Amino acid sequence: MAQRPAYFDKYKTIAFERTDSGILTIRLHSDGGPVVYASSHHNDWVHAFFDISADRDNKVLIITGTGDEFIATEQWDLPYDKVEHWDQVYWEGKRVLQNLLDIDIPVIGAINGAAHVHAEIGVLSDITLCSENASFRDLPHVPGGVVPGDGVHVIWLELLGLNRGRYFLLTGQTLSAQEALDLGVVNEVVPRDQLLARAMSHAENLLKMPDIARRYTRIVLTNRMKRLIQEGTGYGLVLEGAGIQDALQNMTETRNK
């Protein structure tokens, strides 16, 4: 059994557990409970995904949330009133999805409930499972008056198709677990109490592949999405930031009248 890596205890918003065979499960959380998304999560994901990718003892990755929510709410705590604040979001935002896709082992998403904030962290998986209580929405962007430029504009148009993807983002549509299955966003809907067991079953089946073949299969299956994310995210984040700055300026002008 490999020694417990130091990075397993490095991130306060992620719990790590790995089997002797190399199946790594990461559980996203806030203080041990369901995720209330904040800047600490964004920052942790960027660096944790890199650490996971660099650890050759990891053979398959399972990503899940805590309790009955994947990521349902946010309480963003980083101000946007200065350029350097958005620059941090821009730096991290360009890398978080790229670092996730650069993990060269199969990734299984086990979406355990509402995925209304950064659902893409789960639905970018090679195999995406969700519980019967799961639902999918992009809450922080258009419903909040924000440009959806941090990669969601790439991912949802790719997953849902051009017209359905634009409708999903522009209307703040919520997809049920069954609707997500019918539209191809997820691959299976399972009872909540069977979700992780089903994810583990898929992971164990993937371990039957030779190590190099398993890694290289992940690479060929994610190559297109890597290119799309790299092409679209930096530009999208610039537009998202410009929209936020305009909104802040309008708020300031309104208060000063």
C-alpha positions in Angstrom: 0.0 0.0 0.0 1.4 3.4 -1.0 2.0 5.9 1.7 -0.7 8.5 2.2 0.4 11.5 0.0 0.8 14.9 1.7 -1.7 16.6 -0.6 -4.5 14.4 0.7 -4.5 16.6 3.8 -3.7 19.9 2.1 -7.1 21.1 0.9 -9.8 22.1 3.4 -12.6 21.8 0.9 -11.8 18.3 -0.4 -11.7 14.9 1.4 -9.5 12.2 -0.2 -9.8 8.5 0.1 -7.9 5.9 -2.0 -8.2 2.1 -2.1 -5.1 -0.1 -2.1 -5.8 -0.7 -5.8 -5.6 3.0 -6.7 -9.2 4.1 -6.9 -9.2 7.7 -5.6 -12.4 9.3 -4.4 -12.5 13.0 -3.8 -15.5 14.4 -1.9 -16.2 18.1 -2.2 -17.5 19.8 0.9 -17.6 22.9 3.1 -16.6 22.2 6.7 -17.5 18.6 6.3 -21.1 19.4 5.0 -22.6 20.1 1.6 -20.6 22.6 -0.5 -21.4 26.2 -0.2 -19.3 27.4 -3.1 -16.7 30.1 -2.3 -13.3 31.2 -3.6 -11.6 28.6 -1.5 -13.2 25.8 -3.5 -12.1 27.4 -6.8 -8.6 27.8 -5.6 -8.4 24.3 -4.1 -9.7 22.6 -7.3 -7.0 24.2 -9.5 -4.1 22.9 -7.4 -5.7 19.6 -6.2 -6.4 18.5 -9.8 -2.8 19.1 -10.7 -1.6 17.1 -7.6 -3.9 14.2 -8.6 -2.6 14.2 -12.1 1.0 14.0 -11.0 0.5 11.1 -8.6 1.0 7.8 -10.6 -0.5 5.8 -7.7 -3.9 7.1 -8.8 -5.5 4.7 -11.2 -9.2 5.9 -11.4 -10.8 9.0 -10.0 -14.3 9.3 -8.5 -15.7 12.8 -7.9 -18.7 13.3 -5.6 -20.2 15.8 -3.2 -21.4 15.7 0.4 -24.8 14.8 1.7 -27.7 15.3 -0.7 -26.1 18.1 -2.7 -23.3 18.2 -5.2 -23.0 22.0 -5.3 -26.3 23.7 -4.9 -25.5 27.1 -3.4 -22.7 29.7 -3.4 -21.5 32.4 -1.0 -18.7 34.0 -3.1 -16.4 35.9 -0.8 -13.9 37.5 -3.2 -14.7 41.2 -4.2 -14.5 42.2 -7.8 -14.0 46.0 -7.3 -10.3 45.8 -8.3 -8.5 44.4 -11.3 -6.3 42.2 -9.2 -9.4 40.5 -7.7 -10.7 39.4 -11.1 -7.1 38.6 -12.2 -7.1 35.8 -9.5 -10.4 34.4 -10.9 -9.1 34.7 -14.4 -5.8 32.9 -13.6 -7.7 30.1 -11.8 -10.5 29.9 -14.2 -8.3 29.3 -17.2 -6.7 26.4 -15.4 -9.3 24.6 -13.3 -11.1 22.8 -16.1 -7.8 22.3 -18.0 -6.2 20.7 -15.0 -9.2 18.5 -14.5 -9.0 17.3 -18.1 -5.2 16.9 -17.7 -5.8 14.1 -15.1 -4.7 11.2 -17.3 -6.8 8.5 -15.6 -10.5 7.8 -16.1 -12.8 10.1 -14.2 -16.2 9.0 -12.8 -18.6 11.6 -11.7 -21.0 10.6 -8.9 -23.4 13.5 -8.6 -25.2 13.0 -5.4 -27.8 15.8 -5.6 -28.4 19.3 -6.9 -25.6 20.5 -9.2 -26.5 24.1 -9.7 -23.1 25.7 -9.3 -20.1 24.5 -11.3 -22.0 21.4 -12.4 -19.3 21.0 -15.1 -16.9 19.6 -12.4 -19.1 16.5 -12.4 -20.5 16.3 -15.9 -17.1 16.6 -17.6 -16.4 13.1 -16.3 -15.8 10.1 -18.6 -18.7 8.2 -16.9 -21.3 10.4 -15.2 -23.7 8.9 -12.7 -26.3 10.8 -10.7 -28.7 10.0 -7.9 -32.5 10.2 -8.4 -32.6 13.5 -6.4 -30.0 15.2 -8.6 -30.8 18.2 -10.8 -28.7 20.4 -13.0 -28.7 24.2 -13.5 -26.3 27.0 -14.2 -27.3 29.3 -11.3 -24.5 31.9 -11.0 -24.4 33.3 -14.5 -27.4 34.5 -16.5 -29.8 34.2 -13.5 -27.4 36.4 -11.6 -26.8 38.8 -14.5 -23.3 37.5 -15.2 -21.8 36.4 -18.6 -21.4 32.6 -18.7 -17.8 32.8 -19.8 -15.8 30.5 -17.4 -16.2 27.4 -19.5 -19.8 26.6 -19.0 -20.5 28.2 -22.4 -18.3 25.6 -24.0 -19.4 22.6 -21.9 -23.2 22.9 -22.0 -23.3 23.7 -25.7 -21.1 20.6 -26.3 -23.2 18.4 -24.1 -26.7 19.6 -25.0 -26.1 20.8 -28.5 -26.1 24.4 -29.7 -29.8 25.3 -29.4 -30.6 23.3 -26.2 -27.3 24.5 -24.6 -28.1 28.2 -25.3 -31.6 27.8 -24.0 -30.3 26.0 -20.8 -27.9 28.9 -20.1 -30.2 31.8 -21.1 -33.3 30.7 -19.2 -31.7 29.3 -16.1 -33.4 26.0 -16.9 -33.3 23.2 -14.3 -32.9 19.7 -15.6 -34.1 16.8 -13.5 -32.1 13.6 -13.2 -34.3 11.9 -15.8 -34.1 14.8 -18.2 -30.4 14.9 -17.8 -30.3 11.2 -18.7 -32.6 11.6 -21.7 -30.5 14.4 -23.0 -27.2 12.6 -22.6 -25.8 14.8 -19.8 -25.5 11.8 -17.5 -25.1 8.1 -18.3 -27.0 6.5 -15.4 -29.5 7.5 -12.7 -29.3 5.3 -9.6 -30.8 5.4 -6.1 -28.9 7.7 -3.8 -27.7 5.0 -1.4 -26.3 3.0 -4.4 -24.5 5.8 -6.1 -20.9 5.4 -4.8 -21.1 1.6 -5.0 -22.1 1.9 -8.6 -19.2 4.3 -9.2 -16.8 2.0 -7.5 -18.1 -0.9 -9.7 -17.2 1.0 -12.8 -13.8 2.0 -11.4 -13.0 -1.6 -10.5 -13.9 -2.7 -14.0 -11.6 0.0 -15.5 -8.8 -1.4 -13.4 -8.8 -4.5 -15.5 -7.2 -2.5 -18.3 -3.4 -2.3 -18.4 -2.2 0.9 -16.7 -0.8 2.6 -19.8 -3.8 1.7 -22.0 -6.1 3.0 -19.3 -4.2 6.3 -19.1 -3.9 6.7 -22.9 -7.6 5.9 -23.4 -8.5 8.9 -21.1 -6.2 11.1 -23.2 -7.8 10.2 -26.5 -11.3 10.6 -25.1 -10.7 14.1 -23.7 -8.6 15.6 -26.5 -11.4 17.4 -28.2 -12.8 18.9 -25.0 -9.3 20.0 -23.9 -9.0 21.9 -27.2 -12.4 23.5 -26.9 -11.8 24.6 -23.3 -8.4 26.0 -24.1 -9.8 28.0 -27.0 -12.9 29.3 -25.3 -12.3 29.8 -21.6 -9.7 32.6 -21.5 -11.7 34.8 -23.9 -14.9 34.0 -22.1 -13.5 35.0 -18.8 -12.4 38.3 -20.2 -16.0 39.0 -21.3 -17.4 37.8 -18.0 -15.1 40.1 -16.1 -16.0 43.0 -18.3 -19.7 42.4 -17.7 -19.1 42.3 -13.9 -17.1 45.5 -14.0 -19.9 47.2 -16.0 -22.5 46.0 -13.5 -20.4 47.3 -10.6 -20.0 50.7 -12.2 -23.7 51.0 -12.8 -24.4 50.1 -9.2 -21.9 52.8 -8.0 -23.4 55.4 -10.3 -26.9 54.6 -9.1 -25.8 54.9 -5.4 -24.2 58.3 -6.1 -27.2 59.8 -7.7 
